[in-house]
Amino acid sequence: MVNSANDPLLAADDLHLSFGSTQALNSASLRVYAGEVLALMGPSGSGKSTLLHCLAGILTPDTGRVTYAGRDLSAMSDSERSALRRTEFGFVFQFGQLVPELTCLENVALPLRLAGVGRRQAQGAAAGWLARLEVADVAQKRPGQASGGQGQRVAVARALVSRPRVIFADEPTGALDSLNGERVMQLFIAAARDTGAAVVLVTHEPRVAAYSGREAVVRDGRVREQEYAL
């Protein structure tokens, strides 16, 4: 199904999700539009990371619906959702979650290799993204040999290498000092905008949220969407 320019690319409608007796989402609804940078703000435990995981098809809500490009994620098989996360979605986590046994170049190439792209082509694309993120010098190093700031840029390159339509970033600068965090965000958002990817950015830091065009506040499992910044 092809959406019109005014339709959301990704939508959550009336999501409820509980972990035992703890209610994580309580009638949460959200719209994400193609090419936008949306910040999900809120205190720890507010439900913002849980909402992100539902949007990405990692968690399935107890009730409610998440649709991507008009397709209901809950109606997809596990293999279809996995394929979506490999090709249409990219991920940046707080601690990078790079594979320690692989070089940084191999880490960035991994999404393409999993999608069936040949080794030479995948690593060529990966090298280009490492250069774009200013970490070409760590290509042959393993993640443990790179600094925290370098490792997070490698993680951003990995998220971008398959040119996804949506990138989910969960506290992407939470483990970095302010200087490294600012540079990671500058490079990340510039690259995402160049590719046209939408970014869903979970953060509790106003300086990180300032890179977004719109904010949504998550509190007690509910969402209050804000207007676009001028």
Secondary structure, 3 states (H helix, E strand, C coil): CCCCCCCCCEEEEEEEEEECCEEEEEEEEEEECCCCEEEEECCCCCCHHHHHHHHCCCCCCCEEEEEECCEEHHHCCHHHHHHHHHHCEEEECCCCCCCCCCCHHHHHHHHHHHCCCCHHHHHHHHHHHHHHCCCHHHCCCCHHHCCHHHHHHHHHHHHHCCCCCEEEEECCCCCCCHHHHHHHHHHHHHHHHHHCCEEEEECCCHHHHCCCCEEEEEECCEEEECCCCC
